[in-house]
């Protein structure tokens, strides 16, 4: 097959541009999180973030609308990782068992979700920053409510239920996310900022709702 020399370089060039964009975005994320956890979210400016990376403000705003979006960009990756783990759970598992297995598996493999973006320890420090910053915590709670509804509908689909008729998917999701909020708050107050620490708390506190909601609903 003949190759048109006028168009042949386009695909490699486009691929190179995309890689550069990903690297720039990741560099902005890392620089912002480092500054946020060391200086504080409110005290860090966009100018300081761009200076740390060596790019312009215009470049920053090509990737993020504001500082808040930077904070939650990494959280989006982790939440998507959890949702993917929930989709992958065996169909025979009861709803609470599936939620438990998914969240523990997500913590066990959180580094997979963050590959080439930020180190896991920096993400965990950023997560603690959210828990300790009122403005960010308010956004986090709103986002959690949206994720809770998404998970309610996913559970209902797994069980062959209508989420707007049968209350159990929303009850299970509410109980599960209640545990997530409690463990996040307790972990944020502790001295151990590791993934293992929040995983242990999550595992322990999920035990408290197991007897009420575990098992198959079919």
Buried (B, 14 or more C-beta within 10 A) or exposed (E): EEEEEEEEEEEEEEEEEEEEEEEBBBBBBBBBBBBBBEEEBEEBEBEEBBBBBEBEEEBBEEBBEEBEEBBBBBBEBBBEBBBBBBEEBEEEBBBBBBBBBBBBBBBEEBEEBBEEBBEBEBBBBBBBBBBBBEEBBEBBEEBBEEBBBBBBBBBBEBBEBEBEEBEBBBBBBBBBBBBBEBBBEBBBEEEEBEBEBBBBBBBEBBEEBBEEBBEEBE
